[in-house]
Amino acid sequence: MKKRILFLMSDTGGGHRAAALAIEEAIHHLYPETYQTYVEDIWKHHTPWPVNKIPNTYAWLTGPGLPLWRLMWSGSVRWPAHRLVIPGISPVLERKMLRYLDALRPDVVVSVHPLMNHLGLKWLRKLQLDVPFVTVVTDMVTIHPLWICPKVTCCLVSTDLAKKMALDFGMSPDKVEVVGQPVSLKFGVMSSDKQTARRLLNLDLERRTVLVVGGGEGFGPMFEIAREIAGRVPLAQLLVVAGRNQHLKDRLEAATWEIPTHIYGFTNQMPELMRAADVVTTKAGPGTIGEAFIAGVPPLISGYIPGQEKGNVTYVQMHHAGAYAETPAEIAGLISDWFRPNNPTLDEMAGNAARLARPEASLKIAARVCSLIGNQTNLEVMPSPRVALSLAG
């Protein structure tokens, strides 16, 4: 019987599921036909009503309800949330979860969500399931104390700054490993040069290219950003990914554009789009920033969620691997300046972004998770020949 790997997550934003799917993809790439993997939205599928509706509030909290989110974050960071909140909500949630875990009987559990660490371990112990438990912190720099449960088997983080926070929150040094941001392996096998990527996408080969994204949901003032760039950067071309935001896509398609503009909905071509771009405007989501680094494209950050994304902005700026601008006019102004002939800024930032890249992150995490399953340490690691990655470093 195949060993079972369970990912605990919740769709509060797209990053948790994306990270789980990236690691799942890497597991099946490294060890084909070896494991059964399960990516479960625990909150939506295994908690009672109305608790299972809570993830649906995340989009509002990080949009119109941002002041409330800021208050919740700052308050929960100061309080010992895992001591005050977890004991209170665990009895409400555990009946269905215990039944699910008992039926599945996983051989290893991977948490990619801050609320799943203390709760997940508590449930496993209640069932007397003594299996490895891995935390993969999906926030890049600034992590919430709820991410850190010192009793887990190991804790995998993206950056040295995140590791320092994990240690400050009580994680044992021998349990914390810096592995990078887990993203799909497709970003490690992108076309080797921009011209090839542009040719594949039927783009103008000579124009500088701006990619405008807002996550899978098309978050933020993407329309205004794209319009401002189109009006102020006449020699550029635009790639705008509206994601699942059909209203935004309709607005974009109805507009008259001053420069070549290509509009996409939710797409599986993000690796090609990243590689074709000279700069990507994005909110400060860790997944998109990690993808941009691998593509060697500087992110121009247009906004961030207070708390977990603020440190991402600082991280990009301190390494001169991108920039931050708050308004569409500022964003267009920076891009116009970067695209001036003989301005070395863009090339410098692109080089710095590439140096921060960790295209092997998902493979490293996958190998680490599988090494914890009994007698699996001798499995041969089989990375794609097109991905020049080392699992040793």
N, C-alpha and C positions, 0 to 999 in steps of 0.2 A: 504494500500500500504506500502511495506517495505521502511524504511528509507535508503537513499543512502549515501554511504561513498566513496569519491573520493580521490585516492592517486595520487599526482603529482610527477613525477619522470622523469629521463632520463637515458638511458643506457650508461653513461660515466663511465665505469667500472661496475662490477657486483654487487657492494655493495648496490647501491640504490634500485635496483629491489629486491634483496634478503631481504632487510629490510622491504620493502613494503609487500612482500609476507609473511614474518614471522608475521607481525602485522595482515594482512588479515586472515591468518590461525588462529591466536589467537582469533580474533573477532568471527569467525564462531565456534570456540571451546567453547568459553564462552557463546555465545548467538545463538544457532543453529536456522536456519530458520528465523532469525530476521532482518538481514540487507542485502542489495545488495551492493557489493563492486566492485570498478572499479580501476584497476591499469593501469594508462595511461602514456606511454612515450610521454609526451607533445612535446618534441623537434622534435622527428622523425615523429610523426603522425599528428601534428596540427600546423606545421610551414611551410612556403613556401620554395621551392627550391631556392637557395642552402643551406639555413639556416638549413634545416632538415638533411643535411649531416654532420654537424659539429660534432655530437657525434662519428662519424666514425673515427675522427682524434685522439680520446683520446688514443687509443692503441699506435699510433705512438708517440704522445706527451710524454707519460709516458714510452716509450722505447727508440728508436733512437733519438727522439726529446726532451730528458730530459733537456738539457740545456735551450731550449726555454721555457719548462714548468716551470723551476725554475725561469726564468726571469719574466714570466707572473704572477706567484704566488707572488713573492716578490714585484713586481710593484703594483699589484691589492690590496695587503694588505695595502700598504702605502697610496694609493689613496682612496677617498670615492667612491668606485666602484658603490655602489647602487645609488649614486646621479648622477654619470657621465655616467654609462653604461645603467642602466635600462630605464631612459627616452628616450635614443636614440634608443634602440632596441624594446621597447614596441609597437610603432606604426607598426613596420614591422611584429610583431608576432600576434597582437591581433585579427585580423579579423576572422581567423579560430578558434582561441581559444574562442572568445566570442560566436561564433555560437555553438561550442561544449558545453560550460558551460550552455548556455541558453537552449539547448535541454535537457541536463542531469538534471539540477536544483538540485545539491547535497545538502544534509542536513548538511554535515560537510566535510571540505577539510583538507587533511593531506599532507603536503609537506615533502618529504624525499630527496630533492635536493636543494642546495644553491641558484640556479637561479630561483626557483619556489616560493620563499616567497614574495618578493616585487612585482613581476609580478603577482602572483596569487591573492594577495589582491587587486591590482589595477584593475584586470579584474572583480573580484567579485563586487567591488564597482561601476564599470561602468555599470554593469547589475543590480545594486541595490539588490544584493543577500546578505542579512545580515545573514550569517551563520558562525558558529565557524570555525576558521582556526588554525590548529595545525602544528607546526614545529617539526619534529623528526630529530635531528641532527645525521647523520649516521657516522660522524667522531668521533673517541673515545676521543681524547685529544686536538689536535690542530685544531681549527675551523677557517674557513675563515669568515671575516666580513659579507659576503653576506648571511651567514646562519641567521644572526640576523636582524629581523624586529620587532621592539618594539611594533608594532600595532597588532601582532598576538594574538590569545586568550591565548595560552600557548606554551612554548618551552621546549621540553623534550630532555635531554642530557644523555650521558653515564657515565660520571665521574665527580667528584668534580672539577677537573682541567678544564674540558670543561665548567662547570657552571661558574667558575671564568672568563673565557674568554668571555662567553656570557654577563656577567654583565659588564665587561670592555668595551664591544662593545655597551652597552646602553640598554640591556634588563632589564626590571623591575624585582627586586628580587622575587616578588610574582607571576611571570609568569614562572620562571625557575624551573624545577624539574629534579632531578637526578634519572634515572630509569634503567640504564644499556643499553647494546648493544642488539638490537632486533635480535634474531636468531630463527630458527625454533624450535617449541616445541619438535621435535624429539630428540633434544640434551638434553632435560630435562628428557627423559624416556629411556636413554641408559642403557645397561646391567650394573648391579651394580658392576661387577668386570672384570678385564682384562682377566682372564682365560675363563670366559663365552664368552666374545666378541671374543677372539681368536678361541675358539672352533666353534663358529657360522661361522667364516670366514675360517675355515679349515687351521688355522695357526699352527706352532710349538708352543706348550704351554710353552716351557722352554726358548726359545730365547727372548732376549730383542728385542723390535720392534721399528723401526724408520719409521715414516710416512713422506713422502716428497710430498708437495703440492705447487701449484703456482696459486691458484685461479681457477675459472672455465675455464680460457683460457690457463692454463699451462704456466704461465708467468715465465721468469727468467731462470737461468742456471740449471734447474732441472736435466737434464741428467748428467752433470758434477758432481753435488752434489751427486747423487745416485751412480755414478761410484766410486767416491772417498770414500764414506762410505763403499761400497762393498769391496773395496780393503784394507781398514784399520781397519774395525771393524768385524773381522771374526766370532764372536759368535752371531752376530745380524741377524735379518731378516728385509727385506725392503718391505714397501708398498708405491708404487709410483702412484699418481693420475695425469694423464696427462690432464684431463679435455677434452675440445673440441679440444685440440691441437693434431690432428691426426698424423702430422709429428713426434712430440715428442713420441707419443705412438708407432709408427712404429720403431723408433730408439731404444727405450727401449726394445721392443719385439725382435729385431734383435741381441741385445747384449748377450754376454755370461757372466753369473753372478757367482761370487765367493761364494755368500751366497744365501739362499732362498729369492727370489724376486717375489713379486706379483704386477702386473701392471694393472691399471684400467684406463678407459676413463672417460667420464663424468658419475658420479655415484650418486645414492641416498643412498648409504651406508656410507656416511661420518660420521654419529654418531657412527656407529659400528667401523669404522676404527679409529676414534679418541679415542674411549674407549680402543681399543686393543693396542694402541701405548704407548710407554714410553716417547717419545719425538716427536715433529712435527717440521720439518723445513718448513718455510713459509716466504713469503714476509710479510710486516707489515700491511696487511689489517685488519681493525678492526673486521670484521665479523669472520674471521678465528681465530683471537686471542681470541675473546669472546667465540667461540665454544671450543677452547682448554682449557680455564679457566674452563668451565662447566665440561669438561671431566677430569679435574685435570691433564692435560698434559702440561708440560712447553714448550712454543714455542721457538725454536731457529731461530731467525729472520735472513734471508739471504739477505734482501734488503728492501728498502722503497722508496716511492715516495716523493721527497722533498716537504715540505709544510705540507700537511694534514696527512702524515703518520710518520713524524719524531718524533713527540711527543709520538707515540705508542711505539717506541723503548725505549725511556727514561722511559716511564711508566712501561714497563715490567722489565727493569733493576733496577729501583729504588725500586721496590717491591721484587726483587730477585725471580721473577716468571718465568724466562727464561733468554735468553742471545742473543747477537748479534754477528755475525761473517760475514765478507765480502766475503771470498773466500771459494770454496769447500774444500780446504785443511784445512782451519781453522775450518770449520764446522765438518768435519770428525774427526779432532784432539780433539775437545771438546767432541764429542759424545764418542769417544774411552776412554777419561779420565773419563767421567761421568759413563760409564759402568764398570769401574774397580771395583772389589770386595771391599766391605767395604768403598766405597766412598759415603758419605751421601748427596752429592750435589744434585743429581737428585731427591731424596725423599724430600729434603727441598724445592726445587723449585716447585715440584708438589703440595706440601701442600700449598705453598704461592699462586700458580695459582688457586687452588680450593677456597681459601679464597677470591679471587677477583671475583669469578663467580657470575653472576646475572641471573640464569636460568629463573627467573620470569619476565624478562624485557618485552618480547613481550606481556605477559598477562597484565602487569601493563599498558603498553601503550594502549592496546586494551580497557581495562576498562576505562581508562581516556578519550579516544576519544569518546566512547559510552556514557559516563556520560554527555557529552556536548550536546547530542541530546535531545530535549525536552521530558520530562516525562520518560526518560529511566533510571533514577538513581535508580529505585527500581528493576531493573532486577537482578535476582539472578546470582551470579558469580558461574560458574561450572567448576573449573579446573579439569584436569584428576586426578583420585585417585592415579595414579602412580607418579605424580609430586608433591613432597612435597614443595609446593610454598605457600607463603602468599601474598595476594594483599594489605595487610594493611600497610606493612612496607615501 
